[in-house]
Amino acid sequence: MEGVSIEENIKVVKNVIAAECQKSGRSPEEVTLIAVSKTKPVELLREAYECGCRDFGENKVQELLEKYEALPKDIRWHMIGHLQRNKVKYIVDKVYLIHSVDSLRLAEEISKEAVKKNVCVNILVEVNVANEETKYGTTCEEAIQLVQDITKLPNIRVKGLMTIAPFVENAEKNRPIFSKLKKISVDIMDKNIDNIIMEILSMGMTGDYAVAVSEGATCVRVGTGIFGVRQYAVEKGM
Ligand SMILES: *Cc1c(COP(=O)(O)O)cnc(C)c1O
């Protein structure tokens, strides 16, 4: 990893977050930096851990489990990728937050497995704000209903919303996407659904996290900006 210092990268990202928070009168503590470590070897995660990172994001079940076993137990694991129902059982008692719940069927499976393992699973509803065909996520219109339906299930708790904005050259282009997600979150709060508190807005990646923070993100998911570019030459199964 010549030329890449994880420590430096983390400092830069944290400084940008702090600067954006200051501009909008927020405290930097309101924003959690999730180090997106997919495809990266355990040694690099350990390096980020040594720099103080405790939140890591993975998008594949098998990879998350391997890293979970290999690394300290005070890490908060975030499942940020599309989750198949038949794999839910492997992670319900290991993840801190599942960001990618986009259907009632998936939520029902999470609830069922959480009951079996006697845990309560925190989740976010993923919204495909930009309506991109290639992306998972519920529509903006369906999001409120989905939150309401999930609220009725045992051992699963909706904590907020997540979106993956389109890949753009100019991050400003994604500002309306982020403000729309924030608006949906406020709309849901206004409905006063059974003690639902929409406290988490997971939005913003390496290319656009500054804009996301200025629009109210409480979680940013940064991969490349911390670990450098990913190599997908060796595809992992599962
Ligand atoms: C890979 C990934 C990220 C991180 O992307 P970078 O551009 O490398 O920061 C964030 N969120 C999700 C859902 C991802 O799959």
PDBQT file of the ligand as one rigid body, heavy atoms in Angstrom, charges set to zero:
ROOT
HETATM    1  C1  LIG A 301     -18.517   0.432  -1.006  1.00  0.00    +0.000 C 
HETATM    2  C2  LIG A 301     -19.578   1.203  -0.314  1.00  0.00    +0.000 A 
HETATM    3  C3  LIG A 301     -19.294   2.437   0.308  1.00  0.00    +0.000 A 
HETATM    4  C4  LIG A 301     -17.938   3.099   0.277  1.00  0.00    +0.000 C 
HETATM    5  O1  LIG A 301     -17.649   3.590  -0.998  1.00  0.00    +0.000 OA
HETATM    6  P1  LIG A 301     -16.375   4.539  -1.227  1.00  0.00    +0.000 P 
HETATM    7  O2  LIG A 301     -16.729   5.301  -2.445  1.00  0.00    +0.000 OA
HETATM    8  O3  LIG A 301     -15.203   3.651  -1.410  1.00  0.00    +0.000 OA
HETATM    9  O4  LIG A 301     -16.238   5.409  -0.037  1.00  0.00    +0.000 OA
HETATM   10  C5  LIG A 301     -20.323   3.071   0.975  1.00  0.00    +0.000 A 
HETATM   11  N1  LIG A 301     -21.568   2.538   1.047  1.00  0.00    +0.000 NA
HETATM   12  C6  LIG A 301     -21.864   1.366   0.461  1.00  0.00    +0.000 A 
HETATM   13  C7  LIG A 301     -23.257   0.842   0.581  1.00  0.00    +0.000 C 
HETATM   14  C8  LIG A 301     -20.893   0.673  -0.234  1.00  0.00    +0.000 A 
HETATM   15  O5  LIG A 301     -21.218  -0.502  -0.809  1.00  0.00    +0.000 OA
ENDROOT
TORSDOF 0
